[in-house]
Amino acid sequence: MSNFILNFDDLAKEFKAERKALGFTQAQIAKNAGLRRETIIQIEAGKNVQVYSLLKAISALGKAIEIVDRRIDYDRLKEMFDES
C-alpha cells in the first residue's frame, strides 16, 4: 500500500490489490490475522469493520498504517521547484 489513502473505498481497493499482488487468498489473510474470511471480504468491499480487525488484516499483509500530514508543505514544495 504505497498510495495516500483518504477514504475507506480507496483503502479497500488498495488492500485487495496488495493482497493479490502478494499472492494471498482472502482465506490465507484471514487465517494469518486470526479473523474470519467474511471480515476480509467486508474490508475489500469497503464495509465498516472494527479498527482492530482492520489493523490485524493489514499486519497480515506485512504492511502498516502511517499517519501523515496531508497539508501542503510549502517549504518542501519550494525546494522541489528550486532544484530545477
N, C-alpha and C positions, 0 to 999 in steps of 0.2 A: 504494500500500500504506500505508494510514493507520492500520490497527489494530495493536495489540500482538499479536505472533505468538509463541506459546510452544511450538509444536511443528511438525514438518515437514508434517503434514497440513494445518494451518492455512496454512502458507506456500504449499503447493501450491494451495489454493483461492484465496488472495489473489492469487497470481501469475497464475493463469488468469483470474480476474475482471478484474484490471488490464489484462492483455493484450487481452481482449475489449473492455473499456471504451475503450481507446485505438485500437481498430480494427485491431490487428495480427493476422496469422495466425501460427501456430506456425513456418511456414517463414520468414516475414519476421524474426521474432525470432532464429531460428537463424542466418540469414544475417548479420544485424546484429551478432550476438555471435561469429560465427566458429565456430559449433557445428553439430552435426547436428540435424535436426528430431527425431530419436529422443531426443536429450537433453532437448529441451523437453517432449516427451511424458512422459518419465520425471519431470521436475520437477513437471509438472502432475498426475501420478499419485501424487505423494508418495514416489517411489522414491529410493533413495540414489544421489546423484551427487557428483562431485568438487566440493569447495568452490569451486575456481577456476572451474569451469563454471557453477555457480550464480551466482557474483558477476558473471560476464560476461553471463549471461542477464538478471539484474536490472538491470544497467547498460544493456543494450539496450532496456529498457523506459523508460529515463530516470530510474530510481529508484536508491536506495542503501539500505544497511542501517545502522541506528543502534543501538548497544548502549546500553541504558538500564537503570537500577537498578529492578527490579520490586518492591523492598521498599517498604513504606508510608512515606511521608514525613509523619510526624506533625505537624511544624510547618506544612507546606502544608495538610494536612487541617484543622488547627485554624483556619488563616486562612480557608479556604473556609466553614466554619461560622460564624465570627465576622463574616463580611461580611453575613450575613442581617439 
